[in-house]
Amino acid sequence: MPEFLFVLTLSALPVISNFIGATIAEALPLSKQTLGLALHAAAGVLLAIASTELIPRVLIAKPAWATILALFLGGAFFVWINQLLNLDKNRLRGVGGNTVSWIIFLSMSIDLFGDGLLIGTSLTISPHLGVMLASARVVAHIPEGFVTNAEFKSQNMPSKQRFWLLAAFLIPVWLGATLGYWGLRGQGDLLKLIVLAFTTGTLIVAIVEEILPEAHQTQDTNLSTLTFIGSFALSMLFSSYLE
């Protein structure tokens, strides 16, 4: 049971950082340049984790084709889900703000469920991997929390309701973590690595198709590029000393 409490604590960190980002959005006006720097930092950290921690583990599986296929399917699954959510948002233009807010909530819930699944699965493989992934998602969810809260505010949602919804994000992340941890605990390494590869595929596509394009829509400068590569390098340094 103490091990599972550790899983729940670690998987809650992305929601806490999401809440911090939303709180910052309430307290301070955040410029496009600052938001762009935060998104570049998030992309750098996540890309470092994917390339140095996740993909090498995916490639050691035997047979390798099984995990590589799972990685592709994870990316394809993200594209499909993202397309469905975009279609819903397009259909709901001009519809009541409350309905649109629930679509935003659903989108973030799917994202956080994937985070929980990734963290729960990784902890059955290696505590080091779980800590690294949770740390990476903490960095990523601060700007996401800002953006999400801004979208809720744009729908004229009362502040109390916004923060209740932000707190409710614990439900999908804990559900994913519970499924990943208890569903794969004691299972063979191949099955664990297949699930890890699937979630890695969703993460890679999210970086390329969601985080980086959103970062480039802000005020992009050379400092943004340096922030990206700097966060990538610092993440690798943190990983090497955590071993």
ROSE-4610 file (N, C-alpha, C; in Angstrom, 1 decimal, always signed):
// ROSE-4610
residu = [M/M/M/P/P/P/E/E/E/F/F/F/L/L/L/F/F/F/V/V/V/L/L/L/T/T/T/L/L/L/S/S/S/A/A/A/L/L/L/P/P/P/V/V/V/I/I/I/S/S/S/N/N/N/F/F/F/I/I/I/G/G/G/A/A/A/T/T/T/I/I/I/A/A/A/E/E/E/A/A/A/L/L/L/P/P/P/L/L/L/S/S/S/K/K/K/Q/Q/Q/T/T/T/L/L/L/G/G/G/L/L/L/A/A/A/L/L/L/H/H/H/A/A/A/A/A/A/A/A/A/G/G/G/V/V/V/L/L/L/L/L/L/A/A/A/I/I/I/A/A/A/S/S/S/T/T/T/E/E/E/L/L/L/I/I/I/P/P/P/R/R/R/V/V/V/L/L/L/I/I/I/A/A/A/K/K/K/P/P/P/A/A/A/W/W/W/A/A/A/T/T/T/I/I/I/L/L/L/A/A/A/L/L/L/F/F/F/L/L/L/G/G/G/G/G/G/A/A/A/F/F/F/F/F/F/V/V/V/W/W/W/I/I/I/N/N/N/Q/Q/Q/L/L/L/L/L/L/N/N/N/L/L/L/D/D/D/K/K/K/N/N/N/R/R/R/L/L/L/R/R/R/G/G/G/V/V/V/G/G/G/G/G/G/N/N/N/T/T/T/V/V/V/S/S/S/W/W/W/I/I/I/I/I/I/F/F/F/L/L/L/S/S/S/M/M/M/S/S/S/I/I/I/D/D/D/L/L/L/F/F/F/G/G/G/D/D/D/G/G/G/L/L/L/L/L/L/I/I/I/G/G/G/T/T/T/S/S/S/L/L/L/T/T/T/I/I/I/S/S/S/P/P/P/H/H/H/L/L/L/G/G/G/V/V/V/M/M/M/L/L/L/A/A/A/S/S/S/A/A/A/R/R/R/V/V/V/V/V/V/A/A/A/H/H/H/I/I/I/P/P/P/E/E/E/G/G/G/F/F/F/V/V/V/T/T/T/N/N/N/A/A/A/E/E/E/F/F/F/K/K/K/S/S/S/Q/Q/Q/N/N/N/M/M/M/P/P/P/S/S/S/K/K/K/Q/Q/Q/R/R/R/F/F/F/W/W/W/L/L/L/L/L/L/A/A/A/A/A/A/F/F/F/L/L/L/I/I/I/P/P/P/V/V/V/W/W/W/L/L/L/G/G/G/A/A/A/T/T/T/L/L/L/G/G/G/Y/Y/Y/W/W/W/G/G/G/L/L/L/R/R/R/G/G/G/Q/Q/Q/G/G/G/D/D/D/L/L/L/L/L/L/K/K/K/L/L/L/I/I/I/V/V/V/L/L/L/A/A/A/F/F/F/T/T/T/T/T/T/G/G/G/T/T/T/L/L/L/I/I/I/V/V/V/A/A/A/I/I/I/V/V/V/E/E/E/E/E/E/I/I/I/L/L/L/P/P/P/E/E/E/A/A/A/H/H/H/Q/Q/Q/T/T/T/Q/Q/Q/D/D/D/T/T/T/N/N/N/L/L/L/S/S/S/T/T/T/L/L/L/T/T/T/F/F/F/I/I/I/G/G/G/S/S/S/F/F/F/A/A/A/L/L/L/S/S/S/M/M/M/L/L/L/F/F/F/S/S/S/S/S/S/Y/Y/Y/L/L/L/E/E/E]
num = [1/1/1/2/2/2/3/3/3/4/4/4/5/5/5/6/6/6/7/7/7/8/8/8/9/9/9/10/10/10/11/11/11/12/12/12/13/13/13/14/14/14/15/15/15/16/16/16/17/17/17/18/18/18/19/19/19/20/20/20/21/21/21/22/22/22/23/23/23/24/24/24/25/25/25/26/26/26/27/27/27/28/28/28/29/29/29/30/30/30/31/31/31/32/32/32/33/33/33/34/34/34/35/35/35/36/36/36/37/37/37/38/38/38/39/39/39/40/40/40/41/41/41/42/42/42/43/43/43/44/44/44/45/45/45/46/46/46/47/47/47/48/48/48/49/49/49/50/50/50/51/51/51/52/52/52/53/53/53/54/54/54/55/55/55/56/56/56/57/57/57/58/58/58/59/59/59/60/60/60/61/61/61/62/62/62/63/63/63/64/64/64/65/65/65/66/66/66/67/67/67/68/68/68/69/69/69/70/70/70/71/71/71/72/72/72/73/73/73/74/74/74/75/75/75/76/76/76/77/77/77/78/78/78/79/79/79/80/80/80/81/81/81/82/82/82/83/83/83/84/84/84/85/85/85/86/86/86/87/87/87/88/88/88/89/89/89/90/90/90/91/91/91/92/92/92/93/93/93/94/94/94/95/95/95/96/96/96/97/97/97/98/98/98/99/99/99/100/100/100/101/101/101/102/102/102/103/103/103/104/104/104/105/105/105/106/106/106/107/107/107/108/108/108/109/109/109/110/110/110/111/111/111/112/112/112/113/113/113/114/114/114/115/115/115/116/116/116/117/117/117/118/118/118/119/119/119/120/120/120/121/121/121/122/122/122/123/123/123/124/124/124/125/125/125/126/126/126/127/127/127/128/128/128/129/129/129/130/130/130/131/131/131/132/132/132/133/133/133/134/134/134/135/135/135/136/136/136/137/137/137/138/138/138/139/139/139/140/140/140/141/141/141/142/142/142/143/143/143/144/144/144/145/145/145/146/146/146/147/147/147/148/148/148/149/149/149/150/150/150/151/151/151/152/152/152/153/153/153/154/154/154/155/155/155/156/156/156/157/157/157/158/158/158/159/159/159/160/160/160/161/161/161/162/162/162/163/163/163/164/164/164/165/165/165/166/166/166/167/167/167/168/168/168/169/169/169/170/170/170/171/171/171/172/172/172/173/173/173/174/174/174/175/175/175/176/176/176/177/177/177/178/178/178/179/179/179/180/180/180/181/181/181/182/182/182/183/183/183/184/184/184/185/185/185/186/186/186/187/187/187/188/188/188/189/189/189/190/190/190/191/191/191/192/192/192/193/193/193/194/194/194/195/195/195/196/196/196/197/197/197/198/198/198/199/199/199/200/200/200/201/201/201/202/202/202/203/203/203/204/204/204/205/205/205/206/206/206/207/207/207/208/208/208/209/209/209/210/210/210/211/211/211/212/212/212/213/213/213/214/214/214/215/215/215/216/216/216/217/217/217/218/218/218/219/219/219/220/220/220/221/221/221/222/222/222/223/223/223/224/224/224/225/225/225/226/226/226/227/227/227/228/228/228/229/229/229/230/230/230/231/231/231/232/232/232/233/233/233/234/234/234/235/235/235/236/236/236/237/237/237/238/238/238/239/239/239/240/240/240/241/241/241/242/242/242/243/243/243]
x = [+0.8/+0.0/+0.8/+1.9/+2.8/+3.3/+3.6/+4.1/+3.0/+1.7/+0.6/+0.4/+0.6/+0.5/+1.5/+2.7/+3.8/+3.3/+2.7/+2.2/+1.2/+0.2/-0.8/-0.2/+0.8/+1.5/+2.2/+3.0/+3.8/+2.9/+1.8/+0.9/+0.1/+0.0/-0.8/+0.0/+1.4/+2.2/+1.8/+1.5/+1.1/-0.1/-1.1/-2.3/-2.0/-1.1/-0.6/+0.0/+0.9/+1.6/+0.6/-0.4/-1.5/-2.2/-2.5/-3.2/-2.3/-1.0/+0.0/-0.1/-0.1/-0.2/-1.4/-2.5/-3.8/-3.8/-3.2/-3.1/-2.3/-1.2/-0.4/-1.2/-2.0/-2.9/-3.9/-4.3/-5.3/-4.6/-3.4/-2.7/-1.9/-1.3/-0.5/-0.8/-0.8/-0.9/+0.3/+0.2/+1.3/+1.5/+2.6/+2.9/+3.0/+2.9/+3.0/+4.5/+5.4/+6.8/+7.1/+6.6/+6.7/+6.1/+4.9/+4.2/+5.0/+5.5/+6.3/+7.5/+8.2/+9.4/+9.0/+7.9/+7.4/+7.1/+6.5/+6.1/+7.4/+8.4/+9.6/+10.4/+10.3/+10.9/+10.2/+8.9/+8.2/+8.5/+8.6/+8.9/+10.3/+11.2/+12.6/+12.7/+12.0/+12.1/+11.4/+10.2/+9.5/+10.2/+10.8/+11.6/+12.8/+13.5/+14.6/+14.2/+13.1/+12.6/+12.3/+11.6/+11.2/+12.4/+13.4/+14.6/+15.6/+15.8/+16.8/+16.3/+15.1/+14.5/+13.6/+12.7/+11.6/+12.0/+12.4/+12.7/+13.8/+14.9/+15.8/+15.2/+14.3/+13.7/+12.7/+12.1/+11.2/+12.0/+13.2/+14.0/+14.6/+14.7/+15.3/+14.4/+13.1/+12.1/+12.3/+12.0/+12.1/+10.7/+10.1/+10.5/+10.3/+11.3/+11.3/+10.1/+9.6/+8.5/+7.2/+7.1/+5.8/+5.8/+6.9/+6.9/+6.9/+7.6/+7.6/+6.2/+5.5/+4.1/+3.3/+3.4/+2.7/+2.9/+4.2/+4.5/+3.8/+3.8/+3.0/+1.5/+1.0/-0.4/-0.8/+0.1/-0.1/-0.1/+0.8/+0.7/-0.5/-0.9/-2.1/-3.4/-3.4/-4.5/-4.6/-3.5/-3.5/-4.1/-3.6/-4.2/-5.7/-6.2/-7.6/-8.4/-7.9/-8.6/-8.6/-7.4/-7.3/-8.2/-8.4/-9.3/-10.7/-11.1/-12.5/-12.7/-11.8/-11.9/-12.0/-11.2/-11.2/-12.5/-13.1/-14.4/-15.4/-15.4/-16.4/-16.3/-15.0/-14.9/-15.4/-15.2/-15.7/-17.2/-17.8/-19.3/-19.9/-19.1/-19.7/-19.4/-18.9/-18.7/-20.1/-20.3/-21.5/-22.5/-22.1/-23.0/-22.6/-23.5/-23.3/-21.9/-21.4/-20.1/-19.9/-21.0/-20.9/-20.5/-21.1/-20.9/-19.4/-18.9/-17.6/-16.6/-16.9/-16.0/-15.9/-17.0/-16.9/-16.0/-16.0/-15.1/-13.7/-13.4/-12.1/-11.7/-12.6/-12.3/-12.0/-12.8/-12.7/-11.3/-10.9/-9.6/-8.5/-8.5/-7.4/-7.5/-8.7/-8.8/-8.2/-8.4/-7.7/-6.2/-5.7/-4.3/-3.8/-4.5/-4.0/-4.2/-5.2/-5.3/-4.1/-3.7/-2.5/-1.2/-1.1/+0.0/+0.0/-1.2/-1.3/-0.9/-1.4/-1.1/+0.4/+1.0/+2.5/+3.3/+2.9/+3.6/+3.4/+2.1/+1.9/+2.6/+2.6/+3.3/+4.8/+5.3/+6.8/+7.3/+6.4/+6.8/+6.9/+6.2/+6.3/+7.6/+8.2/+9.5/+10.7/+10.6/+11.7/+11.3/+11.5/+11.2/+11.9/+13.1/+13.8/+13.0/+12.5/+11.8/+10.5/+9.8/+8.6/+8.8/+9.9/+10.2/+10.6/+11.3/+11.7/+10.5/+9.6/+8.4/+7.5/+7.3/+6.5/+7.1/+8.4/+9.1/+8.9/+9.0/+8.8/+7.4/+6.5/+5.1/+4.8/+5.5/+5.3/+5.7/+6.8/+7.3/+6.3/+5.8/+4.9/+3.5/+3.0/+1.6/+1.5/+2.6/+2.5/+1.9/+2.6/+2.0/+0.6/+0.4/-0.9/-2.0/-1.6/-2.6/-3.0/-2.0/-2.3/-3.3/-2.9/-3.8/-5.2/-5.3/-6.6/-7.4/-6.9/-7.6/-8.1/-7.2/-7.5/-8.7/-8.7/-9.8/-11.1/-11.0/-12.2/-12.7/-11.8/-12.2/-12.8/-12.3/-12.9/-14.4/-14.8/-16.2/-17.0/-16.4/-17.1/-17.5/-16.6/-16.9/-16.5/-17.3/-16.9/-15.6/-14.8/-13.5/-13.7/-14.7/-14.9/-15.1/-15.9/-16.2/-14.9/-14.1/-12.9/-11.9/-11.8/-10.8/-11.4/-12.7/-13.2/-12.9/-13.0/-12.7/-11.2/-10.4/-9.0/-8.6/-9.3/-9.1/-9.6/-10.7/-11.2/-10.3/-9.3/-8.3/-7.6/-7.7/-7.1/-7.7/-9.0/-9.7/-9.1/-9.0/-8.5/-7.0/-6.2/-4.8/-4.6/-5.4/-5.3/-5.9/-6.9/-7.5/-6.5/-5.8/-4.7/-3.6/-3.2/-2.1/-2.4/-3.7/-4.1/-4.2/-4.7/-4.8/-3.4/-2.5/-1.2/-0.4/-0.5/+0.2/-0.3/-1.6/-2.2/-2.4/-2.7/-2.9/-1.6/-0.5/+0.8/+1.8/+1.4/+2.3/+2.3/+3.5/+3.7/+3.6/+3.3/+3.2/+4.6/+4.6/+5.9/+6.4/+7.7/+8.4/+7.8/+7.5/+7.1/+5.8/+4.8/+3.6/+3.7/+4.6/+4.9/+5.5/+6.4/+7.1/+6.2/+5.2/+4.2/+3.4/+2.9/+2.1/+2.9/+4.2/+5.0/+5.3/+5.5/+5.7/+4.4/+3.3/+2.0/+1.9/+2.1/+2.1/+3.2/+4.3/+5.4/+5.0/+4.3/+3.9/+2.9/+2.0/+1.1/+1.9/+2.9/+3.7/+4.5/+5.1/+5.9/+5.0/+3.9/+3.0/+2.5/+2.2/+1.7/+2.8/+4.1/+5.1/+5.2/+5.2/+5.4/+4.1/+3.0/+1.7/+1.0/+1.3/+0.5/+1.4/+2.4/+3.2/+4.1/+4.8/+5.7/+5.0/+3.9/+3.1/+2.5/+2.0/+1.5/+2.6/+3.8/+4.9/+5.3/+5.2/+5.6/+4.5/+3.3/+2.3/+2.4/+3.3/+3.6/+4.7/+5.2/+6.3/+7.6/+8.0/+9.2/+10.5/+11.5/+12.8/+13.9/+15.2/+16.3/+16.4/+15.9/+15.8/+14.9/+13.9/+13.0/+13.7/+14.5/+15.3/+16.3/+17.0/+18.0/+17.3/+16.1/+15.3/+15.0/+14.6/+14.3/+15.5/+16.6/+17.8/+18.4/+18.2/+18.7/+17.9/+16.6/+15.8/+16.0/+16.3/+16.6/+17.9/+18.9/+20.2/+20.1/+19.4/+19.2/+18.4/+17.5/+16.7/+17.6/+18.5/+19.5/+20.4/+20.9/+21.8/+21.1/+19.9/+19.1/+18.9/+18.6/+18.5/+19.8/+20.9/+22.2/+22.5/+22.2/+22.5/+21.5/+20.3/+19.3/+19.5/+20.3/+20.5/+21.2]
y = [-1.2/+0.0/+1.3/+1.4/+2.6/+2.8/+1.7/+1.9/+2.5/+2.1/+2.7/+4.2/+4.5/+5.9/+6.8/+6.2/+6.9/+7.1/+6.1/+6.2/+7.4/+7.4/+8.5/+9.8/+9.9/+11.2/+11.7/+10.8/+11.2/+11.6/+10.8/+11.1/+12.4/+12.8/+14.1/+15.3/+15.2/+16.3/+17.1/+16.5/+17.3/+18.1/+17.6/+18.3/+19.5/+19.3/+20.4/+21.5/+21.1/+22.1/+22.8/+22.1/+22.7/+23.7/+23.4/+24.4/+25.6/+25.4/+26.5/+27.4/+26.8/+27.6/+28.5/+27.8/+28.5/+29.7/+29.4/+30.5/+31.6/+31.4/+32.4/+33.3/+32.6/+33.3/+34.2/+33.8/+34.6/+35.8/+35.6/+36.7/+37.7/+37.2/+38.0/+38.0/+39.1/+39.0/+38.4/+37.3/+36.6/+37.0/+37.6/+38.0/+36.8/+37.1/+36.1/+35.5/+36.4/+36.0/+35.0/+35.3/+34.5/+33.1/+33.1/+31.9/+31.1/+31.8/+31.1/+30.4/+31.1/+30.5/+29.3/+29.4/+28.3/+27.0/+27.3/+26.2/+25.6/+26.4/+25.9/+25.0/+25.5/+24.7/+23.4/+23.4/+22.2/+21.2/+21.7/+20.8/+20.3/+21.1/+20.6/+19.5/+19.6/+18.6/+17.3/+17.4/+16.3/+15.5/+16.3/+15.6/+14.9/+15.5/+14.9/+13.5/+13.6/+12.3/+11.3/+11.7/+10.7/+10.1/+10.9/+10.5/+9.7/+10.1/+9.5/+8.4/+8.5/+7.6/+6.6/+7.0/+6.2/+5.3/+6.0/+5.3/+4.2/+4.4/+3.4/+2.1/+2.3/+1.2/+0.5/+1.2/+0.6/-0.3/+0.1/-0.6/-1.9/-2.0/-3.2/-4.4/-4.2/-5.2/-6.3/-7.5/-8.6/-9.3/-9.3/-8.7/-7.2/-6.5/-5.1/-4.5/-5.3/-4.9/-4.6/-5.4/-5.2/-3.8/-3.4/-2.1/-1.0/-1.2/-0.1/+0.1/-1.0/-1.0/-0.3/-0.6/+0.1/+1.6/+2.0/+3.4/+4.1/+3.5/+4.0/+4.1/+3.1/+3.1/+4.1/+4.4/+5.4/+6.8/+7.0/+8.3/+8.5/+7.4/+7.4/+7.6/+7.0/+7.2/+8.7/+9.3/+10.7/+11.6/+11.3/+12.0/+11.9/+10.7/+10.4/+11.1/+11.0/+11.7/+13.2/+13.7/+15.2/+15.7/+14.8/+15.2/+15.2/+14.3/+14.3/+15.5/+15.9/+17.0/+18.3/+18.4/+19.6/+19.7/+18.6/+18.6/+19.1/+18.6/+19.0/+20.5/+21.0/+22.5/+23.3/+22.8/+23.5/+23.5/+22.4/+22.3/+23.2/+23.4/+24.1/+25.6/+26.1/+27.5/+28.2/+29.2/+29.8/+29.2/+28.0/+27.3/+27.8/+27.5/+28.0/+27.7/+28.7/+28.6/+27.4/+27.0/+25.9/+24.6/+24.4/+23.2/+23.2/+24.3/+24.4/+24.2/+24.7/+24.5/+23.0/+22.2/+20.8/+20.1/+20.6/+20.0/+20.3/+21.5/+21.8/+20.9/+20.7/+19.8/+18.4/+17.9/+16.6/+16.4/+17.4/+17.4/+17.3/+18.1/+18.0/+16.7/+16.2/+15.0/+13.8/+13.8/+12.7/+12.8/+14.1/+14.3/+13.8/+14.2/+13.8/+12.3/+11.7/+10.2/+9.5/+10.1/+9.5/+9.7/+10.9/+11.1/+10.1/+9.9/+8.9/+7.5/+7.1/+5.8/+5.7/+6.7/+6.7/+6.6/+7.4/+7.3/+6.0/+5.5/+4.3/+3.1/+3.1/+2.0/+2.1/+3.3/+3.4/+3.0/+3.2/+2.8/+1.3/+0.6/-0.9/-1.4/-0.5/-0.8/-0.4/+0.9/+1.5/+2.8/+2.9/+4.1/+5.3/+5.2/+6.3/+6.8/+5.9/+6.3/+7.0/+6.5/+7.2/+8.6/+8.8/+10.1/+11.1/+10.6/+11.4/+11.9/+11.0/+11.3/+12.3/+12.0/+12.9/+14.3/+14.4/+15.7/+16.4/+15.7/+16.3/+16.8/+16.1/+16.6/+17.7/+17.8/+19.0/+20.3/+20.2/+21.4/+21.7/+20.7/+20.9/+21.4/+21.1/+21.4/+22.8/+23.5/+24.9/+25.8/+25.8/+26.6/+26.1/+24.7/+24.2/+24.6/+24.7/+25.2/+26.7/+27.5/+28.9/+28.9/+28.2/+28.2/+27.7/+26.6/+26.0/+27.0/+27.6/+28.6/+29.8/+30.2/+31.3/+30.9/+29.6/+29.2/+29.2/+28.7/+28.7/+30.1/+31.1/+32.5/+33.1/+32.6/+33.2/+32.7/+31.7/+31.2/+31.8/+32.8/+33.5/+32.6/+31.6/+30.7/+31.4/+31.3/+31.9/+31.3/+32.0/+31.6/+30.3/+30.3/+29.1/+27.9/+27.9/+26.8/+26.4/+27.3/+27.0/+26.2/+26.6/+26.0/+24.6/+24.4/+23.1/+22.2/+22.6/+21.8/+21.5/+22.4/+22.2/+21.1/+21.2/+20.2/+18.8/+18.8/+17.5/+16.8/+17.4/+16.8/+15.6/+15.6/+14.5/+13.2/+13.2/+12.0/+11.2/+11.9/+11.1/+10.7/+11.6/+11.2/+10.0/+10.0/+8.9/+7.6/+7.8/+6.6/+6.0/+6.8/+6.3/+5.7/+6.3/+5.8/+4.4/+4.3/+3.1/+2.0/+2.3/+1.3/+0.8/+1.8/+1.4/+0.6/+1.0/+0.3/-1.0/-1.1/-2.4/-3.3/-2.8/-3.6/-4.3/-3.6/-4.2/-4.7/-4.4/-4.9/-6.5/-7.0/-8.5/-9.1/-8.2/-8.8/-8.9/-9.5/-9.7/-8.4/-8.3/-7.0/-6.6/-7.5/-7.2/-6.4/-6.8/-6.1/-4.7/-4.6/-3.3/-2.4/-2.9/-2.1/-1.7/-2.6/-2.3/-1.1/-1.1/+0.0/+1.2/+1.1/+2.3/+2.9/+2.0/+2.4/+3.1/+2.6/+3.2/+4.7/+4.8/+6.2/+7.1/+6.5/+7.3/+7.8/+7.0/+7.5/+8.7/+8.6/+9.8/+11.0/+10.8/+11.9/+12.6/+11.8/+12.4/+13.2/+12.7/+13.4/+14.7/+14.6/+15.8/+16.9/+16.5/+17.5/+18.2/+17.4/+17.9/+18.7/+18.1/+18.7/+19.7/+19.6/+20.5/+21.5/+21.1/+22.0/+22.9/+22.4/+23.3/+24.2/+23.8/+24.8/+25.9/+25.5/+26.5/+27.5/+26.9/+27.8/+28.8/+28.3/+29.2/+30.3/+30.1/+31.1/+32.3/+32.1/+33.2/+34.1/+35.0/+35.8/+35.0/+34.6/+33.7/+34.4/+34.1/+34.8/+33.8/+34.3/+33.4/+32.9/+33.6/+33.2/+32.0/+31.9/+30.8/+29.5/+29.6/+28.5/+28.0/+29.0/+28.7/+28.1/+28.5/+27.9/+26.5/+26.2/+24.8/+23.9/+24.3/+23.4/+23.4/+24.5/+24.5/+23.6/+23.6/+22.7/+21.2/+21.0/+19.6/+19.2/+20.0/+19.6/+19.5/+20.4/+20.3/+19.0/+18.6/+17.4/+16.2/+16.2/+15.1/+15.0/+16.2/+16.3/+15.8/+16.2/+15.7/+14.2/+13.7/+12.2/+11.5/+12.0/+11.3/+11.3/+12.3/+12.4/+11.6/+11.4/+10.7/+9.2/+8.7/+7.3/+6.7]
z = [+0.0/+0.0/+0.0/+0.8/+0.7/-0.7/-1.5/-2.8/-3.7/-3.5/-4.3/-3.9/-2.6/-2.2/-2.9/-3.1/-3.8/-5.3/-5.9/-7.2/-7.3/-6.4/-6.4/-6.1/-5.2/-5.0/-6.2/-6.8/-8.0/-9.2/-9.4/-10.5/-10.3/-9.0/-8.7/-9.0/-9.2/-9.4/-10.6/-11.8/-13.0/-12.7/-11.9/-11.6/-10.7/-9.8/-8.9/-9.7/-10.6/-11.5/-12.4/-12.9/-13.7/-12.9/-11.6/-10.7/-10.4/-10.3/-10.1/-11.3/-12.5/-13.7/-13.8/-13.4/-13.4/-12.4/-11.2/-10.2/-10.6/-11.3/-11.9/-12.9/-13.7/-14.7/-14.0/-12.8/-12.0/-11.4/-10.9/-10.2/-11.0/-12.1/-12.9/-14.4/-15.1/-16.6/-17.2/-18.0/-18.5/-20.0/-20.4/-21.7/-22.7/-24.0/-25.0/-25.0/-24.7/-24.7/-23.5/-22.3/-21.2/-21.4/-22.0/-22.3/-23.3/-24.3/-25.3/-24.7/-23.8/-23.1/-22.3/-21.6/-20.8/-21.7/-22.8/-23.7/-24.3/-24.7/-25.2/-24.2/-22.9/-21.9/-21.7/-21.7/-21.6/-22.7/-23.9/-25.1/-25.0/-24.5/-24.3/-23.3/-22.2/-21.1/-21.6/-22.2/-22.7/-23.8/-24.7/-25.8/-25.3/-24.2/-23.6/-23.0/-22.3/-21.6/-22.6/-23.7/-24.7/-25.4/-25.7/-26.5/-25.7/-24.4/-23.6/-22.6/-22.2/-21.2/-21.8/-22.7/-23.1/-24.4/-25.4/-26.7/-26.5/-25.7/-25.5/-24.9/-23.9/-23.3/-24.2/-25.1/-26.1/-27.0/-27.4/-28.4/-27.8/-26.5/-26.0/-25.9/-26.2/-26.1/-27.2/-26.8/-27.8/-27.9/-29.0/-30.3/-30.4/-31.0/-31.1/-31.9/-32.9/-33.7/-32.9/-31.8/-31.1/-30.4/-29.8/-29.2/-30.2/-31.3/-32.3/-32.9/-33.1/-33.6/-32.6/-31.3/-30.2/-30.2/-30.4/-30.5/-31.6/-32.8/-33.9/-33.6/-33.0/-32.7/-31.7/-30.7/-29.7/-30.4/-31.3/-32.1/-32.9/-33.6/-34.4/-33.5/-32.3/-31.4/-31.0/-30.7/-30.3/-31.4/-32.7/-33.8/-33.9/-33.7/-33.8/-32.8/-31.5/-30.4/-30.6/-31.0/-31.3/-32.4/-33.4/-34.5/-34.0/-33.2/-32.6/-31.8/-31.0/-30.1/-30.9/-31.9/-32.8/-33.6/-34.0/-34.7/-33.7/-32.5/-31.5/-31.2/-31.1/-30.9/-32.0/-33.3/-34.4/-34.5/-34.1/-34.1/-33.1/-32.0/-30.8/-30.9/-32.0/-32.1/-32.1/-31.3/-31.2/-30.2/-29.7/-28.8/-27.4/-26.4/-25.0/-24.5/-23.7/-23.1/-22.2/-21.5/-20.6/-21.3/-22.5/-23.3/-23.8/-24.3/-24.7/-23.6/-22.4/-21.3/-20.9/-21.1/-20.8/-21.9/-23.1/-24.1/-23.8/-23.3/-22.8/-21.7/-20.7/-19.6/-20.1/-21.0/-21.5/-22.2/-23.0/-23.6/-22.6/-21.6/-20.6/-19.8/-19.5/-18.8/-19.5/-20.9/-21.7/-21.6/-21.7/-21.5/-20.2/-19.1/-17.8/-17.5/-18.1/-18.0/-18.6/-19.8/-20.4/-19.5/-18.9/-17.9/-16.8/-16.2/-15.1/-15.6/-16.8/-17.3/-17.5/-18.1/-18.3/-17.0/-16.0/-14.7/-14.0/-14.0/-13.3/-14.0/-15.3/-16.0/-15.8/-15.9/-15.7/-14.4/-13.3/-12.0/-11.8/-12.6/-12.6/-13.2/-14.0/-14.7/-13.9/-13.4/-12.7/-12.0/-10.7/-9.9/-10.5/-11.0/-11.6/-12.8/-13.6/-14.8/-14.4/-13.4/-12.9/-12.4/-11.7/-11.1/-12.3/-13.2/-14.4/-15.2/-15.4/-16.2/-15.4/-14.1/-13.4/-13.3/-13.2/-13.2/-14.5/-15.6/-16.9/-17.1/-16.6/-16.8/-15.9/-14.7/-13.9/-14.6/-15.3/-16.1/-17.2/-17.9/-19.0/-18.6/-17.4/-17.1/-16.5/-16.1/-15.7/-16.8/-18.0/-19.1/-19.5/-19.5/-19.8/-18.9/-17.6/-16.6/-16.9/-17.3/-17.6/-18.8/-19.9/-21.1/-20.8/-20.0/-19.7/-19.0/-17.9/-17.1/-18.0/-18.9/-19.8/-20.7/-21.1/-22.0/-21.2/-19.9/-19.0/-18.8/-18.6/-18.4/-19.6/-20.8/-22.0/-22.2/-21.5/-21.6/-20.5/-19.8/-18.7/-17.5/-17.3/-16.2/-14.8/-13.8/-12.5/-12.0/-11.2/-10.7/-9.8/-9.0/-8.1/-8.9/-10.0/-10.8/-11.6/-12.0/-12.7/-11.8/-10.6/-9.7/-9.3/-9.2/-8.9/-10.1/-11.3/-12.4/-12.5/-12.2/-12.1/-11.1/-9.9/-8.9/-9.3/-10.1/-10.6/-11.5/-12.0/-12.9/-12.2/-10.9/-10.1/-10.5/-10.8/-11.1/-12.3/-13.5/-14.6/-14.4/-13.8/-13.6/-12.7/-11.6/-10.7/-11.3/-12.1/-12.8/-13.7/-14.5/-15.4/-14.6/-13.5/-12.7/-12.1/-11.6/-11.0/-12.0/-13.2/-14.2/-14.7/-14.8/-15.3/-14.2/-13.0/-11.9/-11.6/-11.2/-10.8/-12.0/-13.2/-14.4/-14.9/-14.6/-15.2/-14.1/-12.8/-11.8/-11.8/-11.9/-11.9/-13.3/-14.3/-15.6/-16.3/-17.4/-18.1/-18.6/-18.8/-19.3/-20.6/-21.5/-22.9/-22.8/-22.0/-21.9/-21.4/-20.4/-19.8/-20.8/-21.6/-22.6/-23.8/-24.1/-25.1/-24.7/-23.5/-23.0/-22.9/-22.4/-22.4/-23.7/-24.7/-26.1/-26.6/-26.3/-26.8/-26.2/-24.9/-24.3/-24.8/-25.2/-25.7/-27.1/-27.9/-29.2/-29.0/-28.1/-27.9/-27.4/-26.6/-26.1/-27.2/-28.1/-29.2/-30.1/-30.5/-31.3/-30.6/-29.3/-28.6/-28.6/-28.5/-28.5/-29.9/-30.9/-32.3/-32.8/-32.5/-33.1/-32.2/-30.9/-30.0/-29.3/-28.5/-27.7/-28.5/-29.5/-30.3/-31.2/-31.9/-32.7/-31.8/-30.6/-29.7/-29.3/-29.0/-28.6/-29.7/-31.0/-32.1/-32.4/-31.9/-32.1/-31.2/-30.2/-29.2/-29.8/-29.0/-29.4/-29.4/-30.6/-30.7/-30.9/-30.1/-30.2/-30.1/-30.3/-30.1/-28.7/-27.7/-26.3/-26.2/-27.0/-26.9/-27.3/-28.4/-28.9/-27.8/-27.2/-26.2/-24.9/-24.7/-23.5/-23.8/-25.1/-25.5/-25.3/-25.9/-25.8/-24.4/-23.7/-22.3/-21.4/-21.6/-20.8/-21.1/-22.4/-22.9/-22.2/-22.2/-21.6/-20.1/-19.4/-18.0/-17.6/-18.4/-18.1/-18.2/-19.2/-19.4/-18.2/-17.7/-16.6/-15.3/-15.1/-13.9/-14.0/-15.1/-15.3/-15.0/-15.4/-15.2/-13.7/-13.0/-11.6/-10.7/-11.3/-10.5/-10.6/-11.5/-11.7/-10.4]
